[in-house]
Amino acid sequence: MPRPPDPRSVRVQTRFSPDELAEVEEAARKEAVTVCEYLRQTALKRKLRTSFLDRDAQREIWKQVAGAARNINQIAKRVNTSSVQSIDFVELQKQLQRIIDSMMIANGKKKS
């Protein structure tokens, strides 16, 4: 199936002094968005969603969630290929989903 066209097909270039760019990057980091998203939203005078976590903290948490998900998948594979049945995967899945939901709420992508 062909990919739908990108609605953001127009590119705008601008120049910043090193100090200005550092200020914009810091503001975007505080809002936990990319520089492009920060510039787009502020230029359009839209309110940015505020996040309780900065981008570095978000990346670290998502890295941990991804690691936990990989571990769960590896455990499931081993259990499915052996006679071990003592692990409660439903509970592990629920715990992982709670972690993901908490991250989505912290990022303003989901309501509590």
Steps between C-alpha positions, in 0.01 A plus 500: 500500500650839405588740775271804536660831403660698781269791589810698599665515161611865509837574655584840651858593576607756755823608660583541867805626681664231715354663811151517350514137391616395846206690650253335261649154564477551875139617475411197286677267744304648791176443310616146412451551126731519202634836388287472184185430699580785741552749217191383313273524805633834623488650149137395472436629853371165614528396858764236550409197706703517813676190616613419849814341356767646276598318180803332657288357782237387251762324287643325804160379616402380153835319475421323828146416385637359172752291693226366727286414197792315339556305821133405517509382139811291567340344807182427305700333225684278750180408682324420174785268395521319837276364772555794739161646594571680828526858365187715497533673164162665524617684812832594333309636202271702728799649682666596172176656376474705822854629442417595142173666605685702765749619238219597263325697777827672600549603137145629465418241233240327713257619766510342844 
